[in-house]
Amino acid sequence: MYKNNKYFLVSFITVTIFLLTSFSEAHAQVSGSYDLHGWAWSSNVGWISLNSSDTGSGGGPYKVQMLSGGDLSGYAWSSNLGWISFNTNDLVGCPSVTAGNIDVNTGAITGSIRVVSGIGRNDGWNGCLELSGVNHLSPDQSGNMGVTYNNSNGSIGGYAWGSDVIGWVQFMGTCDSNCGYQFISPTISVTSSATVTMGTYPTLSWTLNNFGPYDTCRGDGSPDNSIFPRIGDRDWSATTSSSGQSNLPVTNQSVYVYTVTCYSHDLKATLSASTTVTGIAPAQVTVSLTPNDAAYCSTSGSGTYNQGATVNAIAIPKSGYKFDSWTQGGTVISTSANFILIASDTTTLIANCSLIRVPVIGPRNEPLPPIDNVLLYIGNSPTDALINGWKRLTGPVGIPFAVVWSVPDIFKKGDCSPDLAYPSGPTPDWSWSTSTINSAIVNGLGGSMSISLSAIGAKAGTYKFSLSCTNSSSVTRIATPVTLRLNTSTTGEI
């Protein structure tokens, strides 16, 4: 159809020559843009020039440019068609109103251009050319499909489609400075901690640069065949970082090699990088568990442990004593005799135990002394002394007896001293000593203890037992003495 319309060609040339100056002035070169050079050919309409500075182009000035972002702009010239616009505002009425665009990374050239003389026509031809499409895909570096940019050398080849009027238009061009494209080799880097404590799980971090979209990465480790979580298919940015943790802990003091491998679906390439991790033994900490008094209780669980290990701290009260609390620096940590301790640092705990207190009953029909007094009672046995609360016991030489005492909690062990006054003559063979009575002095109001004493070898007379206590605050309490009066069958009571 178009081949027979010679009048159309003459009138088109006349009109477009008139418009040349205004078009070139309206579309000045933009900073950062790149000029296209070369030709396009159609067997229906002949040669099309992309830049008036090219040898043999004639006329001008005119050119096609790639602007920042890849959009095409400007005009090409055909001696048969006239001006061919690469501008968006000239595409109204075309099947695609998307301006031509070059993706310098992939090489795809998409969008439309238009023969200016086709604008406003109503004879079935609108002048639109499709740079690539369903039947002529881009990118395709074979040169037999859609218009495509080759970022390895800056060339532009392939075919645009201009309907039956223009037909296939083959591009044979170049782009100044390779359209600014600089190929940067893709890289991958992998990092991790140089050392990892045994029993913990190492973490890898990796960074991809210029590797393209739709990448898959995976981390693997040796010698334990550990696997780091697969990131999966995703759209990565130009620089992408990610990380993953091993599914297995470091178990010994070996050197572990961990590798991250990434596959680029676009580049059809595989990248990998490795890092090493050395397993180290955990730090050692000391746990010391001691009783407040070895006479009250014992402990179990002291020792040296790996930092972070669990320790079973156990307090074992002795007969007649009870467990109260575990303290650290005076602060209560637990009130359970058996509890789990995390050995996070060197630790010293005190197991606090105390006497199981037995109330002391005063003498019959005699009120008890003030509660902060020190008390002494005597009887034929500890039970007798506790029940009857005697202050005096009389009997023959060799009679069994016991002295019991109670000390309020304002006094501590070592605050109290016993005394014994006995008849003149040889020192009696007593089994009660100062150290013995002091070992029985404990904290706590109403606490009591008893010791049976023998009077073997003692002479007749009066024996007086006393007990005095003075604490660090100079508070003093003296128990009312109790007496033991021994007699013989011949002399009777003295």
C-alpha positions in Angstrom: 0.0 0.0 0.0 2.6 2.5 1.0 4.9 1.7 -1.9 2.3 3.2 -4.4 1.8 6.4 -2.4 4.7 8.5 -3.8 2.8 11.8 -3.2 2.7 11.0 0.5 6.5 10.8 0.6 7.1 14.2 -1.1 4.6 16.0 1.2 6.0 14.3 4.3 9.6 15.5 3.5 8.4 19.0 2.9 6.6 19.2 6.3 9.3 17.6 8.4 12.1 19.8 7.0 10.1 22.8 8.3 9.8 21.3 11.8 13.4 20.3 12.2 14.6 23.4 14.0 11.8 23.5 16.6 12.1 19.8 17.5 15.9 19.9 18.0 15.6 23.0 20.2 12.9 21.5 22.3 14.9 18.4 23.1 18.3 19.5 24.2 20.9 17.0 25.5 20.5 16.1 29.2 23.5 15.7 31.5 24.4 12.1 31.9 22.8 11.1 28.6 24.5 9.1 25.8 24.2 9.5 22.0 23.2 6.7 19.7 24.9 6.4 16.3 24.4 4.3 13.2 21.5 3.2 11.0 18.4 1.2 10.7 17.2 -0.4 7.4 13.8 -1.3 6.1 13.4 -3.0 2.7 10.1 -0.9 2.3 11.4 2.6 3.2 15.2 2.4 3.0 17.8 3.8 5.5 17.1 5.6 8.7 19.8 7.7 10.4 20.1 7.8 14.2 22.5 10.8 14.4 23.3 13.6 12.0 27.0 13.6 13.0 27.5 10.2 11.4 29.2 10.1 8.0 26.7 10.0 5.1 23.7 11.0 7.2 23.2 14.5 5.9 21.1 17.3 7.2 20.7 18.0 10.9 21.3 18.6 13.6 19.4 15.6 15.1 20.1 12.5 17.2 18.7 9.8 19.4 19.9 9.8 23.0 19.6 7.5 26.0 18.8 9.5 29.0 19.5 8.7 32.7 17.4 5.7 33.6 17.6 4.3 30.0 14.7 6.2 28.4 15.2 7.1 24.7 14.7 10.6 23.4 15.2 12.6 20.3 14.7 12.0 16.5 16.0 9.9 13.7 15.7 10.8 10.1 14.6 8.9 6.9 14.8 10.5 3.5 11.6 8.6 2.6 9.7 8.8 6.0 11.0 12.0 7.5 11.3 12.4 11.2 11.0 9.4 13.5 10.3 10.4 17.1 11.7 8.6 20.2 9.7 10.8 22.5 6.8 9.8 24.8 4.5 12.6 23.9 4.4 11.5 20.3 3.1 8.1 21.1 -0.5 9.0 21.8 -2.7 6.6 19.8 0.0 3.9 19.5 -0.8 0.4 20.8 1.9 1.0 23.4 2.5 4.5 24.7 5.7 3.4 26.6 8.7 5.2 25.3 11.7 3.3 24.1 14.0 2.2 26.9 17.4 0.5 27.2 18.1 -1.7 30.2 21.9 -1.6 30.1 22.1 -4.5 32.6 20.0 -7.0 30.6 20.3 -5.5 27.1 16.5 -5.4 26.6 15.2 -2.5 24.5 11.5 -2.1 24.9 8.7 0.4 24.1 7.7 2.2 20.9 8.8 4.9 18.5 6.8 6.7 15.9 7.0 8.2 12.4 5.8 11.8 13.0 3.9 11.9 9.7 1.7 9.0 10.9 0.3 11.1 13.7 -3.4 12.0 13.1 -3.8 9.8 9.9 -7.1 8.1 9.4 -6.1 5.7 6.5 -5.2 2.8 8.8 -1.6 3.6 9.2 -0.5 5.4 12.4 3.3 5.4 12.0 4.0 3.4 15.2 6.9 1.0 15.4 7.4 -1.6 18.2 11.0 -2.0 19.3 10.3 -5.5 20.7 7.3 -7.6 21.4 5.8 -11.1 21.6 7.0 -12.0 18.1 10.4 -10.3 18.4 11.6 -10.7 22.0 14.3 -8.6 23.6 17.0 -9.2 24.8 18.2 -11.6 22.2 21.8 -11.3 21.2 21.4 -13.4 18.1 20.4 -10.3 16.2 17.3 -12.0 14.8 14.7 -10.9 17.3 13.7 -7.6 19.0 16.0 -4.6 19.1 18.7 -5.5 21.7 21.6 -3.7 23.4 24.9 -5.6 23.9 26.6 -4.3 27.0 29.8 -6.0 26.2 30.6 -3.7 23.3 27.8 -1.0 23.2 26.2 -2.2 19.9 22.5 -2.2 19.1 21.0 -4.8 16.8 17.8 -6.7 16.1 14.5 -5.8 14.5 11.6 -3.4 15.2 8.2 -4.0 13.6 6.4 -1.2 11.7 3.3 -2.9 10.5 2.8 -3.9 6.9 3.6 -0.4 5.7 7.2 -0.2 7.0 7.7 -3.9 7.8 10.7 -5.1 9.7 13.3 -2.4 10.5 16.8 -3.8 11.3 18.9 -1.7 13.7 22.7 -1.4 13.2 23.8 1.1 15.8 26.1 1.9 18.7 25.9 3.9 21.9 28.5 6.4 23.0 30.7 5.2 25.9 28.8 1.9 25.9 25.8 3.8 27.2 27.8 4.4 30.4 27.7 0.7 31.2 30.5 -0.7 33.3 30.4 -4.4 33.9 31.3 -5.2 37.5 32.1 -8.8 38.2 29.7 -10.2 40.8 31.3 -10.9 44.2 30.4 -12.7 47.4 32.0 -12.3 50.8 31.4 -14.5 53.9 32.2 -13.6 57.5 31.8 -15.2 60.9 33.3 -15.1 64.4 36.9 -16.4 64.3 36.2 -18.6 67.4 33.0 -20.2 68.6 32.6 -21.8 72.1 31.9 -25.5 72.0 28.3 -26.3 72.4 27.1 -23.1 70.6 25.8 -22.6 67.0 28.0 -20.6 64.6 26.4 -17.9 62.5 27.5 -16.9 59.0 26.9 -13.5 57.3 27.3 -13.1 53.6 27.1 -10.3 51.1 26.4 -10.5 47.4 27.4 -7.7 45.0 26.2 -7.2 41.4 24.9 -10.7 41.2 21.5 -10.0 39.6 18.0 -10.9 40.7 16.5 -14.2 41.7 19.4 -15.8 43.5 19.5 -18.8 45.8 22.1 -19.2 48.5 23.0 -22.0 50.9 25.6 -22.5 53.6 27.3 -25.8 54.3 29.9 -26.7 56.9 32.6 -29.3 57.5 33.7 -31.5 59.2 30.2 -31.8 60.8 28.1 -31.6 57.6 26.1 -28.8 59.1 23.6 -26.9 57.0 22.7 -23.2 57.2 19.1 -22.2 56.3 18.5 -21.9 52.6 17.4 -18.3 51.9 15.4 -19.4 48.8 14.4 -17.6 45.6 14.0 -13.9 46.1 14.7 -10.7 44.4 18.0 -9.4 45.6 19.1 -5.7 45.4 22.4 -4.7 43.9 24.1 -5.3 47.2 22.4 -7.9 49.4 23.4 -9.2 52.8 21.9 -12.1 54.7 22.9 -14.5 57.4 22.1 -18.0 58.7 22.8 -20.1 61.7 24.1 -23.7 61.6 21.8 -26.5 62.5 24.6 -28.2 64.5 26.7 -26.8 67.4 30.5 -26.8 67.5 31.5 -29.9 69.4 35.3 -29.9 69.7 38.3 -27.7 69.3 38.7 -28.2 65.6 38.8 -25.8 62.6 35.5 -25.8 60.9 35.2 -24.6 57.3 31.9 -23.0 56.3 31.0 -22.2 52.6 28.2 -20.2 51.2 27.3 -20.9 47.6 24.9 -18.7 45.6 23.4 -19.4 42.1 22.2 -16.5 39.9 19.3 -17.5 37.6 20.0 -14.5 35.4 23.7 -14.8 35.0 23.6 -18.6 35.0 26.5 -18.4 37.3 27.6 -19.8 40.7 29.6 -18.0 43.3 31.0 -19.3 46.5 33.1 -18.2 49.4 34.3 -19.8 52.6 35.4 -18.8 56.1 36.8 -20.8 59.0 35.7 -21.0 62.6 37.8 -22.5 65.4 36.0 -24.3 68.3 37.2 -23.3 71.7 36.6 -24.7 75.1 34.2 -22.7 77.3 35.6 -20.6 80.2 35.9 -22.3 83.5 34.2 -20.9 86.7 34.4 -21.9 90.3 31.3 -22.5 92.4 31.8 -22.6 96.2 29.0 -23.8 98.4 29.7 -23.6 102.1 27.5 -24.0 105.3 27.2 -21.1 107.7 28.4 -23.6 110.3 29.8 -27.1 109.6 28.1 -28.3 112.8 24.7 -27.4 111.4 24.8 -28.7 107.9 26.9 -29.8 104.9 26.8 -28.9 101.2 27.2 -30.6 97.8 27.9 -29.2 94.4 31.0 -27.2 94.8 33.6 -27.4 92.0 34.9 -26.1 88.7 32.4 -25.9 85.8 32.1 -24.8 82.2 30.7 -21.4 82.1 26.9 -21.6 81.6 26.7 -25.2 83.0 24.0 -26.1 85.5 24.9 -26.9 89.1 22.8 -28.8 91.5 23.3 -27.0 94.8 22.4 -29.1 97.8 22.3 -28.3 101.5 22.1 -31.3 103.9 21.1 -30.3 107.5 22.4 -32.4 110.3 20.2 -34.1 112.9 18.4 -31.5 115.0 19.0 -28.7 112.4 17.1 -27.3 109.5 17.9 -25.5 106.3 16.8 -21.8 106.0 18.3 -20.2 102.8 21.1 -19.9 100.3 22.6 -16.4 100.4 25.2 -14.6 98.3 26.8 -11.5 99.9 23.9 -11.4 102.4 21.2 -11.6 99.7 18.8 -14.5 99.7 19.2 -16.5 96.4 16.9 -19.4 97.2 15.0 -20.9 100.1 15.1 -24.4 98.6 17.7 -26.8 100.0 18.1 -28.3 96.5 18.1 -25.8 93.6 19.6 -25.4 90.2 22.3 -22.8 89.8 23.6 -21.5 86.4 27.4 -21.2 86.6 27.7 -18.0 84.7 30.6 -16.7 86.8 32.7 -17.5 89.9 30.1 -17.9 92.7 30.2 -18.3 96.5 26.9 -19.2 98.2 26.3 -19.8 101.9 23.9 -22.5 103.1 22.2 -21.1 106.2 21.1 -23.7 108.6 19.8 -23.4 112.2 18.8 -25.4 115.2 15.3 -26.9 115.3 14.1 -25.0 118.4 12.4 -26.8 121.4 10.4 -24.5 123.7 11.7 -24.4 127.3 9.0 -24.7 129.9 9.5 -22.7 133.1 9.1 -24.1 136.7 5.7 -25.1 137.8 3.5 -22.1 138.8 6.5 -19.8 138.0 6.2 -17.3 135.1 8.9 -17.5 132.4 11.6 -14.7 132.6 11.6 -12.0 129.9 12.0 -13.4 126.4 15.5 -12.0 125.9 16.9 -13.7 129.0 19.4 -16.6 129.0 17.8 -19.5 130.8 19.2 -22.5 132.7 17.4 -25.5 134.2 18.5 -28.7 135.9 16.9 -32.1 136.2 17.7 -35.8 136.4 17.6 -35.9 132.5 17.2 -33.4 129.7 13.6 -34.2 129.5 13.1 -33.9 133.2 14.8 -30.5 133.1 12.7 -29.3 130.2 9.4 -30.5 131.7 9.9 -29.5 135.3 12.2 -26.5 134.9 14.1 -27.1 138.2 16.5 -24.6 139.5 17.9 -27.0 142.1 18.5 -30.7 142.2 19.5 -32.6 145.4 20.8 -36.2 145.5 23.6 -38.6 146.5 27.0 -38.5 144.8 26.7 -40.3 141.4 23.1 -39.2 140.8 22.4 -38.6 137.0 21.6 -35.1 136.1 21.4 -32.8 133.1 21.6 -29.0 132.6 19.7 -27.4 129.7 19.8 -23.9 128.5 18.1 -21.5 126.1 19.7 -18.4 124.4 17.7 -15.7 122.6 18.6 -14.7 119.0 20.4 -11.5 120.0 23.3 -13.7 120.7 25.5 -15.8 118.4 27.7 -18.7 118.8 30.7 -17.8 120.9 28.9 -14.9 122.7 28.2 -17.1 125.8 30.5 -18.6 128.5 29.5 -21.2 131.1 30.9 -21.3 134.7 31.0 -23.9 137.4 31.6 -23.3 141.1 32.3 -26.5 143.0 33.4 -27.4 146.6 37.0 -26.9 147.7 39.3 -29.7 147.0 40.3 -31.5 143.8 38.7 -30.4 140.5 35.9 -32.7 139.8 36.0 -34.9 136.8 33.3 -33.1 134.8 32.5 -34.0 131.1 31.1 -30.5 130.6 33.6 -28.0 129.2 33.5 -24.4 128.0 33.9 -25.6 124.4 31.1 -28.0 124.7 28.5 -25.5 125.9 29.6 -22.9 123.4 29.0 -25.4 120.5 25.4 -25.6 121.6 24.8 -21.9 121.7 22.8 -20.9 118.6 20.7 -18.1 117.2 17.0 -18.0 117.9 14.7 -17.3 120.8 13.6 -20.5 122.5 16.5 -22.6 121.2 17.6 -25.2 123.6 20.2 -27.9 124.0 21.0 -30.4 126.7 24.0 -32.4 127.9 24.0 -35.2 130.4 26.8 -34.9 132.9 28.3 -37.5 135.2 29.5 -36.8 138.7 31.8 -39.8 139.0 34.6 -39.0 141.4 32.8 -35.8 142.6 32.7 -35.1 146.3 29.7 -34.1 148.3 28.8 -30.4 148.3 27.1 -27.7 146.3 27.8 -27.2 142.6 26.6 -24.0 140.9 26.2 -23.8 137.2 25.9 -20.4 135.5 25.9 -18.9 132.0 26.6 -15.4 130.8 26.3 -14.0 127.2 27.6 -10.7 125.8 27.1 -9.8 122.1 29.0 -7.4 119.8 26.7 -4.6 120.8 27.8 -5.1 124.4 24.4 -6.5 125.4 24.8 -8.8 128.3 22.5 -11.4 129.8 23.3 -13.7 132.8 21.2 -16.7 133.5 19.9 -17.4 137.0 22.3 -20.1 138.3 21.1 -23.6 139.0 22.5 -25.7 141.8 23.3 -29.4 142.3 23.6 -30.5 145.9 25.3 -33.8 146.4 25.4 -35.7 149.7 26.7 -39.0 151.0 24.9 -41.7 152.8 27.0 -40.9 155.9 27.1 -37.2 156.0 23.8 -36.4 154.4 23.3 -33.2 152.4 25.8 -30.4 152.9 
